């Protein structure tokens, strides 16, 4: 396994932790700043929207730059945002810190996905992307529960100081382990990257990403309130329940990557359909502690199991210009996060109770399933197959580790018809 994948996973761990840990600390943050649950939820929605902006803006601005320095710069921005959040003395400063940290998120995962896929053989690309995203899943299994526990014991700010320290460690890991980038025979231009968006399948994939992840986050954003106010768990149990959710993420991410390497569309249809069923079940059994324990694990598994397939699908249909499309899909994940948090907050604000975000999430997921089924059927009907794009950079490999080209030789064809 290329050591660069480990470095990318370390960076993903830090970024994943800052994204998700706020959900377990939402009651503490709301109480500290004296805001409502729905207002506190904007620390999640605002983060997600900033990710979408950064995913497109920063990725587009850095398409012609060497990727390793770009990744290092993004981690510096991440650290600065988390330090600002930790020292914030009011809600608005905390929001600015969240937005700063979020700006690096989309570009890091978008560029990182391209680099990760370029470090391995074509038939292993979904698995390589899944390995990088393992950092997110580990953040949920270990980081989020520990961060929630730490925040409950020593104040939520202590969690963000720890995240800042992890960011420094991730920065050093990328510096040491990501392969030295070389000049490539061909440099990417923004115009060539924009050509990916001529594909209808790219746009359909983006919509599926928004709706599929939006459904899961509609239920998950306010999970601390659901578990304590509806299911009846003590607040001290929330971190350990998040461990179960995170364990589902790990299994789902691994299994989704393996299955997507065989059939992307079949895997996505199956996982999104299963997620819809799980969310409906969650709404029905939210008052039962044993049932909720099972549902949390399944929600994490089926929800995050779509990530490798969705990321691989959009890069495949982007052909030889996957970098901006990859970043756009990371933005779409976080637009889904914002959509779910916003829609779930509307349900709570309307007085529909803490199970309303679950039902809203189920409805959004069903919409995503319908779009995915249409996209898969349309691709089959037209005989379109996503190109096995070389989504890394130049195909230069040094021994077992490999080296990724500086800014980008792409040698894959565009989507082809049999």
C-alpha positions in Angstrom: 0.0 0.0 0.0 1.4 3.4 -0.9 2.4 5.4 2.2 0.7 8.5 0.6 -2.6 6.9 1.3 -1.9 6.8 5.0 -1.0 10.5 4.9 -4.2 11.3 3.2 -6.2 9.3 5.7 -4.5 11.2 8.5 -5.6 14.5 7.0 -9.1 13.1 6.5 -9.2 12.1 10.1 -8.6 15.6 11.3 -11.1 17.2 8.9 -13.7 14.6 9.6 -13.4 15.1 13.3 -14.0 18.9 13.1 -17.0 18.3 10.8 -18.8 15.7 12.8 -17.8 16.3 16.5 -20.0 19.4 16.7 -23.1 17.2 16.4 -22.5 15.5 19.7 -21.7 18.8 21.4 -24.6 20.8 20.0 -26.5 21.1 23.3 -23.3 22.4 25.1 -22.5 24.9 22.4 -26.1 26.1 22.3 -26.2 26.6 26.0 -22.8 28.4 26.1 -23.8 30.9 23.4 -27.4 31.2 24.6 -28.9 30.3 21.2 -31.7 27.8 20.2 -31.1 24.3 19.0 -31.9 25.3 15.4 -29.5 28.3 15.6 -26.8 26.1 16.9 -27.5 23.7 14.0 -26.2 26.5 11.7 -22.7 25.8 12.9 -23.2 22.6 11.0 -25.1 24.0 8.0 -22.7 27.0 7.7 -19.8 24.6 7.8 -21.3 22.5 5.1 -22.1 25.5 2.8 -18.6 26.8 3.2 -17.3 23.3 2.2 -19.3 23.6 -1.0 -17.8 27.0 -1.7 -14.3 25.9 -1.0 -14.7 22.7 -2.9 -15.3 24.6 -6.1 -13.5 27.9 -5.5 -10.3 26.6 -4.0 -10.1 23.5 -6.3 -10.6 25.7 -9.4 -8.0 28.3 -8.1 -5.4 25.6 -7.5 -5.8 23.4 -10.6 -2.4 24.5 -12.0 -0.5 24.3 -8.8 1.5 21.3 -7.5 -0.8 19.3 -5.3 1.4 18.5 -2.3 1.9 22.2 -1.4 -1.8 22.8 -2.0 -2.7 20.0 0.4 -0.3 21.5 3.0 -1.7 25.0 2.6 -5.2 23.6 3.1 -4.2 22.0 6.3 -2.8 25.3 7.6 -6.2 26.9 6.9 -7.9 24.0 8.7 -5.7 24.6 11.8 -6.4 28.3 11.9 -10.1 27.9 11.7 -10.2 25.4 14.6 -8.1 27.7 16.8 -10.4 30.5 16.1 -13.4 28.4 17.0 -11.7 27.3 20.2 -11.1 30.9 21.4 -14.5 32.3 20.1 -16.3 34.4 22.8 -19.5 34.7 20.9 -21.6 32.8 18.3 -20.6 34.9 15.3 -16.8 34.3 15.9 -17.4 30.6 16.3 -19.2 30.6 13.0 -16.3 32.4 11.3 -13.9 29.8 12.6 -16.1 27.0 11.4 -16.3 28.6 7.9 -12.5 29.0 7.8 -11.9 25.4 8.7 -14.6 24.3 6.2 -13.1 26.1 3.2 -10.2 23.6 3.1 -12.5 20.6 3.4 -13.9 20.2 -0.1 -10.6 21.0 -1.9 -8.7 18.6 0.4 -11.0 15.7 -0.3 -11.4 16.6 -4.0 -7.7 16.8 -4.7 -6.9 14.0 -2.3 -9.3 11.6 -4.0 -7.6 12.3 -7.3 -4.2 11.7 -5.8 -5.3 8.6 -4.0 -6.8 7.0 -7.1 -3.6 7.8 -9.0 -1.5 5.9 -6.6 -3.0 2.5 -7.4 -4.0 0.3 -10.3 -7.2 1.3 -12.2 -9.2 -1.7 -10.8 -8.4 -0.6 -7.2 -9.3 3.1 -7.4 -12.6 2.9 -5.5 -10.8 1.0 -2.8 -8.0 3.6 -2.6 -10.6 6.4 -2.3 -12.4 4.3 0.4 -9.0 4.0 2.3 -8.5 7.7 2.3 -12.1 8.2 3.5 -11.3 5.7 6.3 -9.9 8.8 8.1 -13.5 10.1 8.2 -14.8 6.8 9.5 -12.1 6.5 12.2 -12.9 10.1 13.2 -16.4 8.9 13.9 -15.6 5.7 15.6 -12.8 7.1 17.9 -12.6 10.8 17.5 -16.2 11.9 17.7 -17.1 9.9 20.8 -13.9 10.9 22.5 -14.3 14.5 21.5 -17.9 14.5 22.7 -16.8 13.0 26.1 -14.0 15.5 26.3 -16.3 18.4 25.6 -18.9 17.3 28.1 -16.2 16.9 30.8 -13.9 19.9 30.2 -16.1 22.2 28.0 -16.6 22.0 24.2 -13.7 24.4 23.6 -11.2 21.8 24.8 -12.4 19.5 22.0 -11.4 22.1 19.4 -8.0 22.7 20.9 -7.4 18.9 20.5 -8.6 19.0 16.9 -6.2 21.9 16.2 -3.3 19.7 17.6 -4.4 16.8 15.4 -4.4 19.2 12.5 -0.7 20.0 13.2 0.0 16.2 13.3 -1.8 15.7 10.0 0.2 18.5 8.4 3.4 16.8 9.4 2.1 13.5 8.1 1.4 14.9 4.7 4.7 16.6 4.6 6.5 13.3 5.4 4.4 10.7 3.6 2.8 12.1 0.5 5.1 11.4 -2.5 7.2 14.2 -3.9 5.4 15.6 -6.8 7.1 15.8 -10.2 6.4 17.8 -13.3 4.0 16.2 -15.7 4.1 16.3 -19.4 0.8 18.1 -19.6 -0.7 20.7 -17.2 -4.4 20.9 -16.5 -6.3 24.0 -17.4 -9.5 25.2 -15.8 -11.1 25.1 -19.1 -10.3 21.4 -19.6 -11.6 20.6 -16.1 -14.9 22.4 -16.8 -15.5 20.1 -19.7 -16.5 17.4 -17.3 -19.7 19.3 -16.6 -20.9 18.7 -20.1 -21.8 15.2 -19.0 -25.4 14.7 -17.9 -24.3 11.8 -15.7 -21.9 14.1 -13.8 -24.9 16.3 -12.9 -27.1 13.4 -12.0 -24.3 12.0 -9.8 -24.1 15.4 -8.0 -27.8 15.4 -7.4 -27.7 11.9 -5.9 -24.9 12.9 -3.6 -26.8 15.9 -2.3 -30.0 13.9 -1.7 -28.4 10.7 -0.5 -26.2 12.4 2.1 -28.8 15.0 2.9 -31.2 12.2 4.0 -28.7 10.7 6.4 -27.8 14.1 7.9 -31.4 15.1 8.2 -31.6 12.4 10.8 -28.0 12.6 12.2 -27.6 16.4 12.8 -29.9 16.5 15.8 -29.1 12.9 16.9 -28.1 14.1 20.4 -31.5 15.5 21.0 -33.3 12.5 19.6 -31.3 10.0 21.7 -31.8 12.0 25.0 -35.3 13.5 24.5 -37.1 10.7 22.6 -35.2 7.5 23.1 -34.5 8.3 26.8 -30.7 7.8 26.9 -28.6 9.8 29.4 -26.4 12.5 27.9 -23.4 10.5 29.1 -24.4 7.6 26.8 -24.3 9.7 23.6 -20.6 9.4 23.0 -20.8 5.6 23.2 -23.8 5.5 21.0 -21.8 7.5 18.4 -19.2 4.7 18.6 -21.8 2.3 17.2 -22.7 4.8 14.5 -19.0 5.2 13.6 -18.5 1.4 13.6 -21.2 1.3 10.9 -19.4 4.0 9.0 -16.2 1.9 8.9 -17.9 -1.2 7.8 -20.0 0.6 5.2 -17.1 2.5 3.8 -15.0 -0.7 3.4 -17.9 -2.7 1.9 -19.1 0.1 -0.3 -15.6 0.5 -1.8 -15.2 -3.2 -2.4 -18.6 -3.6 -4.1 -18.2 -0.4 -6.1 -15.1 -1.7 -7.7 -17.4 -4.4 -9.1 -20.5 -2.4 -10.0 -20.8 1.2 -9.0 -24.5 1.8 -10.0 -25.8 -1.5 -8.5 -24.0 -0.8 -5.2 -25.4 2.8 -5.0 -29.0 1.7 -5.7 -28.8 -1.0 -3.1 -27.2 1.1 -0.4 -29.4 4.1 -0.9 -32.5 1.9 -0.9 -31.4 0.2 2.3 -30.7 3.6 3.9 -34.2 4.7 3.2 -35.6 1.6 4.8 -33.4 2.1 7.9 -34.5 5.7 8.3 -38.2 4.8 8.2 -37.4 2.1 10.8 -35.6 4.7 12.9 -38.7 6.9 12.9 -40.9 4.0 13.9 -38.7 2.7 16.7 -37.2 5.9 18.0 -38.6 5.3 21.5 -37.0 1.8 21.9 -33.4 1.9 23.1 -32.4 -1.6 21.9 -33.9 -1.0 18.4 -32.2 2.4 18.2 -28.8 0.9 18.9 -29.2 -1.4 15.9 -30.6 1.3 13.7 -27.7 3.7 14.5 -25.2 1.1 13.3 -27.1 0.4 10.1 -27.7 4.1 9.4 -23.9 4.7 9.5 -23.2 1.7 7.4 -25.6 2.2 4.6 -25.2 6.0 4.6 -21.4 6.1 4.4 -21.2 3.0 2.2 -22.3 5.2 -0.7 -19.3 7.5 -0.5 -16.6 5.5 -2.5 -19.2 4.7 -5.2 -20.4 8.3 -5.5 -16.9 9.7 -5.7 -15.7 7.1 -8.1 -18.8 7.5 -10.3 -18.4 11.2 -10.8 -14.7 10.9 -11.6 -15.4 8.1 -14.1 -17.9 10.1 -16.0 -15.7 13.2 -15.8 -13.3 11.3 -18.1 -9.8 12.8 -18.3 -10.8 15.9 -16.2 -11.7 14.6 -12.8 -10.2 17.2 -10.4 -12.8 19.9 -10.4 -15.6 17.3 -10.7 -14.2 15.5 -7.7 -14.1 18.7 -5.7 -17.6 19.5 -6.8 -18.8 16.1 -5.5 -17.3 16.8 -2.1 -19.2 20.1 -2.2 -22.3 18.2 -3.0 -21.8 15.9 0.0 -21.8 19.0 2.2 -24.7 20.7 0.4 -26.5 17.5 1.4 -25.3 18.0 5.0 -26.6 21.6 5.0 -29.9 20.5 3.4 -30.4 17.8 6.0 -29.5 20.1 8.9 -31.7 22.9 7.6 -34.7 20.7 6.8 -34.4 18.9 10.1 -34.2 22.2 11.9 -37.4 23.3 10.2 -39.2 20.3 11.5 -38.1 21.0 15.1 -38.8 24.7 14.8 -42.3 23.9 13.6 -43.0 21.9 16.8 -43.0 18.5 15.1 -40.7 17.0 17.7 -37.2 15.5 17.6 -38.3 12.6 15.4 -39.3 15.0 12.6 -35.7 15.2 11.2 -35.7 11.4 10.8 -38.8 11.4 8.7 -37.6 14.4 6.7 -34.3 12.6 6.1 -36.2 9.5 4.9 -38.1 11.6 2.4 -34.9 13.2 1.1 -33.3 9.8 0.8 -36.2 8.4 -1.2 -35.8 11.3 -3.6 -32.1 10.5 -4.0 -33.0 6.8 -4.7 -35.3 7.9 -7.5 -32.6 10.0 -9.1 -30.0 7.2 -8.8 -32.4 4.7 -10.4 -33.0 7.1 -13.3 -29.3 7.8 -13.7 -28.4 4.1 -13.8 -31.2 3.3 -16.2 -30.2 6.2 -18.4 -26.6 5.1 -18.5 -27.6 1.6 -19.5 -30.1 2.7 -22.1 -27.5 4.9 -23.8 -24.8 2.3 -23.4 -22.6 4.8 -21.6 -19.8 3.6 -19.4 -17.7 5.9 -17.2 -14.2 6.1 -18.4 -11.6 4.5 -16.2 -9.9 7.8 -15.9 -6.4 8.0 -14.5 -7.5 10.3 -11.8 -4.2 10.8 -10.2 -1.6 12.8 -12.0 1.2 11.6 -14.1 1.6 7.9 -14.2 5.0 7.9 -12.5 5.6 5.4 -9.7 8.6 5.0 -7.6 8.8 1.4 -6.4 6.1 0.4 -4.0 5.2 3.9 -3.0 4.8 5.6 -6.4 5.0 9.3 -7.2 2.2 11.5 -8.3 2.8 13.9 -11.1 3.0 17.6 -10.3 -0.1 19.1 -11.7 -1.6 16.6 -13.9 -1.0 14.5 -16.9 -4.3 12.8 -17.6 -4.2 10.0 -20.0 -7.6 8.5 -19.8 -10.3 8.7 -22.5 -13.6 10.4 -22.0 -16.7 8.3 -21.5 -17.1 5.7 -24.2 -19.9 3.6 -25.7 -19.4 0.0 -26.4 
